[in-house]
Amino acid sequence: MAIQSASEFEAVLSHVRTKIERALSERGSVPILETAIRDIQHIFAAARQPGKLKPLRATMEKVTDVLTVEIPNDNVLLEQLWDLGDYIDYRG
């Protein structure tokens, strides 16, 4: 389902962050996941600023690539990541 608003975008980002935190809780320190959380926080901070959000598209893609490898069997998470990228492309 396409993300329609900045509020919805923030909610989905929060859900993704929770998934990453859960993975870290289960595995312990995983530097690449810790970096992904920092990237998500950076994107969240720009969610309501289209001029700042659009340039973070590559960061969102990097996070998507990392999570595709690190949390591979969560189809809901993967769909949310794609929706986040689409939001940045078309509304950000």
C-alpha positions as YAML, in Angstrom:
chain: A
units: angstrom
residues:
- id: 1
  name: MET
  ca: [0.00, 0.00, 0.00]
- id: 2
  name: ALA
  ca: [1.48, 3.33, -1.04]
- id: 3
  name: ILE
  ca: [2.46, 5.80, 1.65]
- id: 4
  name: GLN
  ca: [0.35, 8.95, 1.27]
- id: 5
  name: SER
  ca: [1.62, 11.39, 3.90]
- id: 6
  name: ALA
  ca: [4.66, 12.43, 5.90]
- id: 7
  name: SER
  ca: [2.97, 11.08, 9.04]
- id: 8
  name: GLU
  ca: [2.50, 7.69, 7.44]
- id: 9
  name: PHE
  ca: [6.09, 7.80, 6.17]
- id: 10
  name: GLU
  ca: [7.30, 8.46, 9.73]
- id: 11
  name: ALA
  ca: [5.17, 5.62, 11.10]
- id: 12
  name: VAL
  ca: [6.59, 3.14, 8.60]
- id: 13
  name: LEU
  ca: [10.13, 4.33, 9.33]
- id: 14
  name: SER
  ca: [9.45, 3.76, 13.04]
- id: 15
  name: HIS
  ca: [8.24, 0.25, 12.31]
- id: 16
  name: VAL
  ca: [11.40, -0.48, 10.30]
- id: 17
  name: ARG
  ca: [13.53, 0.86, 13.13]
- id: 18
  name: THR
  ca: [11.72, -1.44, 15.58]
- id: 19
  name: LYS
  ca: [12.46, -4.43, 13.34]
- id: 20
  name: ILE
  ca: [16.15, -3.49, 13.24]
- id: 21
  name: GLU
  ca: [16.24, -3.04, 17.01]
- id: 22
  name: ARG
  ca: [14.63, -6.44, 17.47]
- id: 23
  name: ALA
  ca: [17.27, -8.02, 15.22]
- id: 24
  name: LEU
  ca: [20.02, -6.31, 17.24]
- id: 25
  name: SER
  ca: [18.44, -7.53, 20.48]
- id: 26
  name: GLU
  ca: [18.47, -11.09, 19.18]
- id: 27
  name: ARG
  ca: [21.98, -11.01, 17.67]
- id: 28
  name: GLY
  ca: [23.90, -8.55, 19.80]
- id: 29
  name: SER
  ca: [26.11, -5.94, 18.22]
- id: 30
  name: VAL
  ca: [25.90, -5.93, 14.42]
- id: 31
  name: PRO
  ca: [27.64, -2.78, 13.15]
- id: 32
  name: ILE
  ca: [25.88, -2.74, 9.78]
- id: 33
  name: LEU
  ca: [22.46, -2.84, 11.51]
- id: 34
  name: GLU
  ca: [23.55, -0.12, 13.93]
- id: 35
  name: THR
  ca: [24.48, 2.01, 10.91]
- id: 36
  name: ALA
  ca: [21.07, 1.25, 9.37]
- id: 37
  name: ILE
  ca: [19.35, 2.58, 12.51]
- id: 38
  name: ARG
  ca: [21.37, 5.79, 12.33]
- id: 39
  name: ASP
  ca: [20.46, 6.15, 8.66]
- id: 40
  name: ILE
  ca: [16.76, 5.60, 9.45]
- id: 41
  name: GLN
  ca: [16.96, 8.29, 12.16]
- id: 42
  name: HIS
  ca: [18.55, 10.69, 9.68]
- id: 43
  name: ILE
  ca: [15.81, 10.00, 7.12]
- id: 44
  name: PHE
  ca: [13.13, 10.39, 9.82]
- id: 45
  name: ALA
  ca: [14.51, 13.81, 10.73]
- id: 46
  name: ALA
  ca: [14.08, 14.92, 7.10]
- id: 47
  name: ALA
  ca: [10.63, 13.36, 6.58]
- id: 48
  name: ARG
  ca: [8.78, 16.68, 6.54]
- id: 49
  name: GLN
  ca: [11.41, 18.54, 4.54]
- id: 50
  name: PRO
  ca: [11.19, 17.49, 0.89]
- id: 51
  name: GLY
  ca: [14.33, 19.43, -0.01]
- id: 52
  name: LYS
  ca: [16.30, 17.39, 2.49]
- id: 53
  name: LEU
  ca: [14.46, 14.09, 2.04]
- id: 54
  name: LYS
  ca: [14.99, 13.64, -1.70]
- id: 55
  name: PRO
  ca: [18.82, 13.61, -1.44]
- id: 56
  name: LEU
  ca: [18.53, 10.79, 1.12]
- id: 57
  name: ARG
  ca: [17.12, 8.39, -1.49]
- id: 58
  name: ALA
  ca: [20.52, 6.69, -1.88]
- id: 59
  name: THR
  ca: [20.70, 6.24, 1.90]
- id: 60
  name: MET
  ca: [17.26, 4.63, 1.88]
- id: 61
  name: GLU
  ca: [18.38, 2.31, -0.90]
- id: 62
  name: LYS
  ca: [21.48, 1.37, 1.12]
- id: 63
  name: VAL
  ca: [19.31, 0.58, 4.16]
- id: 64
  name: THR
  ca: [17.02, -1.52, 1.95]
- id: 65
  name: ASP
  ca: [19.98, -3.48, 0.58]
- id: 66
  name: VAL
  ca: [21.35, -4.12, 4.08]
- id: 67
  name: LEU
  ca: [18.02, -5.25, 5.49]
- id: 68
  name: THR
  ca: [17.32, -7.46, 2.49]
- id: 69
  name: VAL
  ca: [20.46, -9.40, 3.42]
- id: 70
  name: GLU
  ca: [20.29, -9.14, 7.22]
- id: 71
  name: ILE
  ca: [16.53, -9.74, 7.67]
- id: 72
  name: PRO
  ca: [15.71, -11.69, 4.51]
- id: 73
  name: ASN
  ca: [12.53, -13.58, 5.38]
- id: 74
  name: ASP
  ca: [10.34, -10.67, 6.46]
- id: 75
  name: ASN
  ca: [8.23, -9.90, 3.40]
- id: 76
  name: VAL
  ca: [6.22, -7.20, 5.20]
- id: 77
  name: LEU
  ca: [9.44, -5.39, 6.08]
- id: 78
  name: LEU
  ca: [10.71, -5.64, 2.51]
- id: 79
  name: GLU
  ca: [7.46, -4.23, 1.13]
- id: 80
  name: GLN
  ca: [7.63, -1.36, 3.62]
- id: 81
  name: LEU
  ca: [11.18, -0.57, 2.54]
- id: 82
  name: TRP
  ca: [10.10, -0.41, -1.09]
- id: 83
  name: ASP
  ca: [7.15, 1.81, -0.13]
- id: 84
  name: LEU
  ca: [9.50, 4.15, 1.72]
- id: 85
  name: GLY
  ca: [11.71, 4.41, -1.35]
- id: 86
  name: ASP
  ca: [8.71, 5.08, -3.57]
- id: 87
  name: TYR
  ca: [7.51, 7.82, -1.22]
- id: 88
  name: ILE
  ca: [10.89, 9.54, -1.42]
- id: 89
  name: ASP
  ca: [10.88, 9.20, -5.22]
- id: 90
  name: TYR
  ca: [7.38, 10.52, -5.82]
- id: 91
  name: ARG
  ca: [6.46, 12.70, -2.84]
- id: 92
  name: GLY
  ca: [9.74, 13.60, -1.18]
...
